[in-house]
Amino acid sequence: MAVKIVAFIAVKPGADDAFITAARTCVAASRAELGVLHYELWRETEGAQRFVFNELYVDDAAVQQHMASDHFKALGVAARDLATARPEIIVTHPIDVAD
């Protein structure tokens, strides 16, 4: 079953460029992973203006493989110094409502 993840990350003032640099490497490598259907970085336009990872995987195994990857771990290490708090992560599964 497919897995959709949306992760919100707020970074410290002045840390945007450093976060984007760290995220760029992770996004590029993640897009090349087997089982990753979609992996993008967005930015909220209002409010906290958090960074938003928009991710889609073929299944839970692909999520676990991604989380074990060196590039994901490296982003986590970088984010510890750049983020204002732990990320807010929403994990979802699809619901078929089509007739």
DSSP file (Angstrom, degrees, kcal/mol; ACC not computed):
  #  RESIDUE AA STRUCTURE BP1 BP2  ACC     N-H-->O    O-->H-N    N-H-->O    O-->H-N    TCO  KAPPA ALPHA  PHI   PSI    X-CA   Y-CA   Z-CA
    1    1 A M              0   0    0      0, 0.0    59,-0.3     0, 0.0    56,-0.0   0.000 360.0 360.0 360.0 136.0    0.0    0.0    0.0
    2    2 A A        -     0   0    0     57,-0.1     2,-0.4    58,-0.1    56,-0.2  -0.196 360.0-148.5 -61.8 154.0    1.3    3.4   -0.9
    3    3 A V  E     -A   57   0A   0     54,-1.9    54,-2.8    56,-0.2     2,-0.5  -0.996   6.5-162.6-130.7 128.0    2.5    5.8    1.8
    4    4 A K  E     -AB  56  92A   0     88,-2.3    88,-3.0    -2,-0.4     2,-0.4  -0.942  10.6-172.4-109.5 128.0    2.2    9.6    1.7
    5    5 A I  E     -AB  55  91A   0     50,-2.2    50,-2.8    -2,-0.5     2,-0.5  -0.977  10.1-174.3-123.1 134.9    4.4   11.6    4.1
    6    6 A V  E     -AB  54  90A   0     84,-2.4    84,-2.9    -2,-0.4     2,-0.4  -0.994  10.3-172.8-124.8 123.1    4.3   15.3    4.7
    7    7 A A  E     -AB  53  89A   0     46,-2.0    46,-2.9    -2,-0.5     2,-0.5  -0.969   8.5-157.4-122.8 130.3    7.0   16.7    7.1
    8    8 A F  E     -AB  52  88A   0     80,-3.1    80,-2.3    -2,-0.4     2,-0.4  -0.897  11.3-177.1-107.7 130.7    7.1   20.3    8.3
    9    9 A I  E     -A   51   0A   0     42,-2.8    42,-3.1    -2,-0.5     2,-0.5  -0.981  11.4-160.3-133.3 121.8   10.4   21.8    9.5
   10   10 A A        -     0   0    0     -2,-0.4    74,-2.6    40,-0.2    75,-0.6  -0.857  17.2-157.8 -96.9 131.6   10.8   25.2   11.0
   11   11 A V  B     -D   83   0B   0     -2,-0.5    72,-0.3    72,-0.3     3,-0.1  -0.753  23.4 -93.9-111.7 159.5   14.4   26.5   10.8
   12   12 A K    >   -     0   0    0     70,-3.4     3,-2.3    -2,-0.3     4,-0.2  -0.261  56.3 -82.6 -64.6 151.6   16.2   29.2   12.9
   13   13 A P  T 3  S+     0   0    0      0, 0.0    -1,-0.1     0, 0.0     0, 0.0  -0.327 119.1  17.4 -55.3 133.9   16.3   32.7   11.5
   14   14 A G  T 3  S+     0   0    0     -3,-0.1     4,-0.2     1,-0.0     3,-0.2   0.423 101.6  96.9  83.6  -1.0   19.2   33.1    9.0
   15   15 A A    <>  +     0   0    0     -3,-2.3     4,-2.4     1,-0.1     5,-0.2   0.371  48.5 100.5-100.9   4.5   19.4   29.3    8.5
   16   16 A D  H  > S+     0   0    0      1,-0.2     4,-2.8    -4,-0.2     5,-0.2   0.931  82.4  46.6 -56.8 -50.8   17.3   29.0    5.4
   17   17 A D  H  > S+     0   0    0      1,-0.2     4,-2.3     2,-0.2    -1,-0.2   0.898 113.1  49.3 -62.3 -41.2   20.2   28.8    2.9
   18   18 A A  H  > S+     0   0    0     -4,-0.2     4,-2.1     2,-0.2    -1,-0.2   0.897 112.6  48.3 -64.6 -39.9   22.1   26.2    5.0
   19   19 A F  H  X S+     0   0    0     -4,-2.4     4,-3.0     2,-0.2     5,-0.2   0.930 110.6  50.3 -66.4 -44.5   18.9   24.1    5.3
   20   20 A I  H  X S+     0   0    0     -4,-2.8     4,-2.5    -5,-0.2    -2,-0.2   0.897 109.7  51.7 -60.9 -40.1   18.2   24.3    1.6
   21   21 A T  H  X S+     0   0    0     -4,-2.3     4,-1.2    -5,-0.2    -1,-0.2   0.934 113.0  44.1 -61.8 -46.2   21.7   23.2    0.8
   22   22 A A  H  X S+     0   0    0     -4,-2.1     4,-1.4     1,-0.2    -2,-0.2   0.899 115.4  48.8 -65.2 -40.2   21.4   20.2    3.1
   23   23 A A  H  X S+     0   0    0     -4,-3.0     4,-3.3     1,-0.2     5,-0.3   0.855 100.8  64.8 -68.6 -35.0   18.0   19.4    1.7
   24   24 A R  H  X S+     0   0    0     -4,-2.5     4,-2.2     1,-0.2    -1,-0.2   0.909 103.8  46.3 -55.7 -45.0   19.1   19.6   -1.9
   25   25 A T  H  X S+     0   0    0     -4,-1.2     4,-2.1     2,-0.2    -1,-0.2   0.918 114.7  47.2 -64.1 -44.1   21.4   16.6   -1.5
   26   26 A C  H  X S+     0   0    0     -4,-1.4     4,-2.7     2,-0.2    -2,-0.2   0.917 111.8  49.8 -65.3 -44.0   18.8   14.6    0.3
   27   27 A V  H  X S+     0   0    0     -4,-3.3     4,-2.2     2,-0.2    -2,-0.2   0.936 111.4  48.3 -61.9 -46.7   16.1   15.4   -2.3
   28   28 A A  H  X S+     0   0    0     -4,-2.2     4,-0.7    -5,-0.3    -1,-0.2   0.928 116.2  42.9 -61.1 -45.7   18.3   14.5   -5.2
   29   29 A A  H >< S+     0   0    0     -4,-2.1     3,-0.6     1,-0.2     4,-0.4   0.875 112.2  54.2 -69.3 -36.8   19.4   11.2   -3.7
   30   30 A S  H >< S+     0   0    0     -4,-2.7     3,-1.4     1,-0.2    -1,-0.2   0.885 101.7  57.9 -65.7 -38.5   15.8   10.3   -2.5
   31   31 A R  H 3< S+     0   0    0     -4,-2.2    -1,-0.2     1,-0.3    -2,-0.2   0.752 104.8  53.0 -63.4 -22.7   14.4   10.8   -6.0
   32   32 A A  T << S+     0   0    0     -4,-0.7    -1,-0.3    -3,-0.6    -2,-0.2   0.540  86.6 109.0 -89.1  -7.9   16.8    8.1   -7.2
   33   33 A E  S X  S-     0   0    0     -3,-1.4     3,-1.4    -4,-0.4     2,-0.2  -0.407  77.3-111.7 -71.1 143.0   15.7    5.5   -4.6
   34   34 A L  T 3  S+     0   0    0      1,-0.2     3,-0.1    -2,-0.1    -1,-0.1  -0.536 105.1  27.8 -66.1 137.6   13.7    2.5   -5.6
   35   35 A G  T 3  S+     0   0    0      1,-0.2    23,-2.3    -2,-0.2     2,-0.7   0.352  89.1 117.0  91.2  -6.9   10.2    2.8   -4.2
   36   36 A V  E <   +C   57   0A   0     -3,-1.4    -1,-0.2    21,-0.2    21,-0.2  -0.862  32.3 172.4 -96.2 117.5   10.2    6.6   -4.1
   37   37 A L  E     +     0   0A   0     19,-2.7     2,-0.3    -2,-0.7    20,-0.2   0.745  69.2   7.0 -92.7 -27.8    7.4    7.9   -6.3
   38   38 A H  E     +C   56   0A   0     18,-1.7    18,-2.7    -8,-0.1    -1,-0.3  -0.959  58.0 170.1-159.3 133.5    7.6   11.6   -5.4
   39   39 A Y  E     +C   55   0A   0     -2,-0.3     2,-0.3    16,-0.2    16,-0.2  -0.836  17.2 154.9-152.8 109.2    9.9   13.6   -3.2
   40   40 A E  E     -C   54   0A   0     14,-2.3    14,-2.5    -2,-0.3     2,-0.5  -0.931  34.1-136.3-136.3 156.5    9.8   17.4   -3.1
   41   41 A L  E     +C   53   0A   0     -2,-0.3     2,-0.2    12,-0.2    12,-0.2  -0.969  29.6 173.2-113.2 129.7   10.7   20.3   -0.9
   42   42 A W  E     -C   52   0A   0     10,-3.1    10,-2.5    -2,-0.5     2,-0.4  -0.692  21.8-136.6-123.9 176.2    8.2   23.2   -0.5
   43   43 A R  E     -C   51   0A   0      8,-0.3     8,-0.2    -2,-0.2     7,-0.1  -0.992  22.4-117.3-139.4 130.7    7.9   26.3    1.6
   44   44 A E        -     0   0    0      6,-2.8     3,-0.0    -2,-0.4     8,-0.0  -0.379  17.4-152.5 -61.0 143.1    4.8   27.6    3.4
   45   45 A T  S    S+     0   0    0     -2,-0.0     2,-0.3     4,-0.0    -1,-0.1   0.625  74.0  31.1 -94.7 -15.0    3.9   31.1    2.0
   46   46 A E  S >  S+     0   0    0      4,-0.1     3,-1.5     0, 0.0     4,-0.3  -0.831 106.1  13.2-133.9 171.9    2.2   32.3    5.2
   47   47 A G  T 3  S-     0   0    0     -2,-0.3     0, 0.0     1,-0.3     0, 0.0  -0.394 128.5  -1.3  67.1-130.8    2.4   31.8    8.9
   48   48 A A  T 3  S-     0   0    0     -2,-0.2    -1,-0.3     1,-0.1    -4,-0.0   0.628  83.9-139.4 -71.4 -14.0    5.6   30.1   10.2
   49   49 A Q    <   +     0   0    0     -3,-1.5    -2,-0.1     1,-0.1    -1,-0.1   0.901  36.2 179.5  52.4  44.9    6.9   29.7    6.6
   50   50 A R        -     0   0    0     -4,-0.3    -6,-2.8   -40,-0.1     2,-0.3  -0.302  32.9-106.7 -69.7 157.7    8.1   26.2    7.5
   51   51 A F  E     -AC   9  43A   0    -42,-3.1   -42,-2.8    -8,-0.2     2,-0.5  -0.654  35.8-153.7 -80.0 145.7    9.8   24.0    4.9
   52   52 A V  E     -AC   8  42A   0    -10,-2.5   -10,-3.1    -2,-0.3     2,-0.5  -0.974   8.3-155.5-130.6 118.4    7.5   21.1    3.8
   53   53 A F  E     -AC   7  41A   0    -46,-2.9   -46,-2.0    -2,-0.5     2,-0.6  -0.825   9.1-163.4 -89.8 129.1    8.7   17.8    2.5
   54   54 A N  E     +AC   6  40A   0    -14,-2.5   -14,-2.3    -2,-0.5     2,-0.4  -0.958  19.4 173.7-114.9 111.5    6.1   16.1    0.2
   55   55 A E  E     -AC   5  39A   0    -50,-2.8   -50,-2.2    -2,-0.6     2,-0.4  -0.924  19.6-173.7-128.7 143.6    6.9   12.4   -0.2
   56   56 A L  E     -AC   4  38A   0    -18,-2.7   -19,-2.7    -2,-0.4   -18,-1.7  -0.989  10.3-177.1-138.4 128.7    5.2    9.4   -1.8
   57   57 A Y  E     -AC   3  36A   0    -54,-2.8   -54,-1.9    -2,-0.4   -21,-0.2  -0.842  34.8-124.8-123.3 157.1    6.4    5.9   -1.5
   58   58 A V  S    S-     0   0    0    -23,-2.3     2,-0.3    -2,-0.3   -22,-0.1   0.834  87.1 -24.3 -70.3 -31.8    5.2    2.6   -3.0
   59   59 A D  S  > S-     0   0    0    -24,-0.3     4,-1.4   -57,-0.1     3,-0.4  -0.964  73.5 -81.2-166.2 178.3    5.0    1.0    0.4
   60   60 A D  H  > S+     0   0    0     -2,-0.3     4,-2.3   -59,-0.3     5,-0.2   0.830 121.5  60.5 -62.9 -33.1    6.1    1.0    4.1
   61   61 A A  H  > S+     0   0    0      1,-0.2     4,-2.3     2,-0.2    -1,-0.2   0.881 102.6  51.7 -63.1 -37.5    9.3   -1.0    3.1
   62   62 A A  H  > S+     0   0    0     -3,-0.4     4,-2.2     2,-0.2    -1,-0.2   0.867 108.2  52.0 -67.0 -35.7   10.3    1.9    0.8
   63   63 A V  H  X S+     0   0    0     -4,-1.4     4,-2.6     2,-0.2    -2,-0.2   0.938 110.5  47.8 -63.6 -46.2    9.8    4.3    3.7
   64   64 A Q  H  X S+     0   0    0     -4,-2.3     4,-1.2     1,-0.2    -2,-0.2   0.895 110.9  50.9 -62.7 -40.2   12.0    2.2    6.0
   65   65 A Q  H  < S+     0   0    0     -4,-2.3     4,-0.4     1,-0.2     3,-0.3   0.912 110.9  49.3 -62.8 -42.1   14.7    2.0    3.3
   66   66 A H  H >< S+     0   0    0     -4,-2.2     3,-1.5     1,-0.2     6,-0.3   0.930 108.8  51.9 -61.9 -45.8   14.6    5.7    2.8
   67   67 A M  H 3< S+     0   0    0     -4,-2.6    -1,-0.2     1,-0.3    -2,-0.2   0.735 109.0  51.5 -66.1 -21.5   15.0    6.4    6.5
   68   68 A A  T 3< S+     0   0    0     -4,-1.2    -1,-0.3    -3,-0.3    -2,-0.2   0.506  87.9 112.0 -89.8  -5.8   18.0    4.1    6.7
   69   69 A S  S <> S-     0   0    0     -3,-1.5     4,-2.1    -4,-0.4     5,-0.2  -0.317  73.6-126.7 -72.5 151.3   19.8    5.9    3.8
   70   70 A D  H  > S+     0   0    0      1,-0.2     4,-2.5     2,-0.2     5,-0.2   0.877 109.0  53.7 -63.0 -39.1   22.9    7.9    4.4
   71   71 A H  H  > S+     0   0    0      2,-0.2     4,-1.8     1,-0.2    -1,-0.2   0.871 108.9  48.4 -68.2 -35.4   21.5   11.0    2.7
   72   72 A F  H  > S+     0   0    0     -6,-0.3     4,-2.0     2,-0.2    -1,-0.2   0.923 112.9  48.1 -67.5 -43.9   18.4   11.0    5.0
   73   73 A K  H  X S+     0   0    0     -4,-2.1     4,-2.1     1,-0.2    -2,-0.2   0.893 109.5  53.3 -62.5 -40.0   20.6   10.5    8.1
   74   74 A A  H  X S+     0   0    0     -4,-2.5     4,-2.3     1,-0.2    -1,-0.2   0.895 108.1  50.0 -64.0 -39.8   22.9   13.3    7.0
   75   75 A L  H  X S+     0   0    0     -4,-1.8     4,-3.0     1,-0.2    -1,-0.2   0.905 108.5  53.8 -64.3 -39.7   19.9   15.7    6.6
   76   76 A G  H  X S+     0   0    0     -4,-2.0     4,-1.4     2,-0.2    -2,-0.2   0.900 108.7  48.2 -60.6 -41.5   18.8   14.7   10.1
   77   77 A V  H  X S+     0   0    0     -4,-2.1     4,-0.8     2,-0.2     3,-0.2   0.930 114.5  45.8 -64.6 -45.5   22.1   15.6   11.5
   78   78 A A  H >X S+     0   0    0     -4,-2.3     4,-1.0     1,-0.2     3,-0.8   0.905 109.6  55.0 -63.6 -41.8   22.2   19.0    9.7
   79   79 A A  H 3X S+     0   0    0     -4,-3.0     4,-3.1     1,-0.2    -1,-0.2   0.803  94.6  68.3 -66.0 -28.8   18.6   19.7   10.7
   80   80 A R  H 3< S+     0   0    0     -4,-1.4    -1,-0.2     1,-0.2    -2,-0.2   0.883 108.2  37.9 -57.0 -37.9   19.4   19.3   14.4
   81   81 A D  H << S+     0   0    0     -3,-0.8    -1,-0.2    -4,-0.8    -2,-0.2   0.688 124.1  40.6 -85.6 -19.5   21.5   22.4   14.3
   82   82 A L  H  < S+     0   0    0     -4,-1.0   -70,-3.4    -3,-0.1    -2,-0.2   0.725  96.3  84.6-102.4 -26.2   19.3   24.4   11.9
   83   83 A A  B  <  -D   11   0B   0     -4,-3.1   -72,-0.3   -72,-0.3     3,-0.1  -0.423  63.7-145.0 -83.8 154.0   15.7   23.6   13.1
   84   84 A T  S    S-     0   0    0    -74,-2.6     2,-0.3     1,-0.2   -73,-0.1   0.654  82.9  -6.7 -87.1 -17.6   13.9   25.3   15.9
   85   85 A A  S    S-     0   0    0    -75,-0.6   -75,-0.2     3,-0.0    -1,-0.2  -0.949  94.4 -62.5-161.5 173.9   12.1   22.1   16.9
   86   86 A R        -     0   0    0     -2,-0.3   -76,-0.1     1,-0.1    -2,-0.1  -0.379  67.4 -95.3 -63.3 148.2   11.6   18.5   16.0
   87   87 A P        -     0   0    0      0, 0.0     2,-0.6     0, 0.0   -78,-0.2  -0.296  28.0-126.0 -64.3 150.5    9.9   18.1   12.6
   88   88 A E  E     -B    8   0A   0    -80,-2.3   -80,-3.1    -3,-0.1     2,-0.5  -0.901  33.6-168.0 -94.3 119.6    6.1   17.6   12.5
   89   89 A I  E     -B    7   0A   0     -2,-0.6     2,-0.5   -82,-0.2   -82,-0.2  -0.943  12.9-168.7-120.0 127.8    5.6   14.4   10.4
   90   90 A I  E     -B    6   0A   0    -84,-2.9   -84,-2.4    -2,-0.5     2,-0.5  -0.967   5.4-167.6-116.5 121.2    2.3   13.2    9.1
   91   91 A V  E     +B    5   0A   0     -2,-0.5     2,-0.3   -86,-0.2   -86,-0.2  -0.928  14.0 175.9-110.3 129.5    2.1    9.7    7.6
   92   92 A T  E     -B    4   0A   0    -88,-3.0   -88,-2.3    -2,-0.5    -2,-0.0  -0.910  22.1-151.5-132.9 158.5   -0.9    8.7    5.6
   93   93 A H        -     0   0    0     -2,-0.3   -90,-0.1   -90,-0.2     2,-0.0  -0.937  36.4 -98.9-123.4 151.3   -2.3    5.8    3.6
   94   94 A P        -     0   0    0      0, 0.0     2,-0.5     0, 0.0   -92,-0.0  -0.305  24.0-152.3 -71.8 152.3   -4.7    6.1    0.7
   95   95 A I        -     0   0    0     -2,-0.0     2,-0.8     0, 0.0     0, 0.0  -0.993  15.4-137.1-121.4 121.8   -8.4    5.6    1.0
   96   96 A D        +     0   0    0     -2,-0.5     0, 0.0     1,-0.2     0, 0.0  -0.693  36.4 158.3 -82.8 111.4  -10.2    4.4   -2.2
   97   97 A V        +     0   0    0     -2,-0.8    -1,-0.2     2,-0.0     2,-0.1   0.279  32.3 121.1-114.0   7.6  -13.4    6.4   -2.5
   98   98 A A              0   0    0      1,-0.1    -2,-0.0     0, 0.0     0, 0.0  -0.402 360.0 360.0 -72.6 149.4  -13.9    6.0   -6.3
   99   99 A D              0   0    0     -2,-0.1    -1,-0.1     0, 0.0    -3,-0.0   0.447 360.0 360.0 -81.7 360.0  -17.0    4.3   -7.5
